[in-house]
């Protein structure tokens, strides 16, 4: 049972990053505009990097590739995004994504 729960958790965690990465990819110009609005430097360069981390990291978790390293990178990424992009707590969407 323990292995089943581990696999289920890995799948569910990976889906969070795959879905958000995919939404940034298909809404690329909107993502660049949002990153510009929060004052990120070079948003047209940062956006593909964010997509790569989210999609690539999510897919790596999903297939079980270097899961400890990928999980550490995604954890650091989440901490960074919490302090950079999810700071407007008056916006309920920001609260949900913090």
Buried (B, 14 or more C-beta within 10 A) or exposed (E): EEEEEEEEEBEEBBEBBBEBBBEBBEEEEEBBEBBBEEEBEEBEEBBBEBBEBBBBBBBBBBEEEEBEEBBEBBEEBBEEBEEEBBEEEEEEEBEEEB
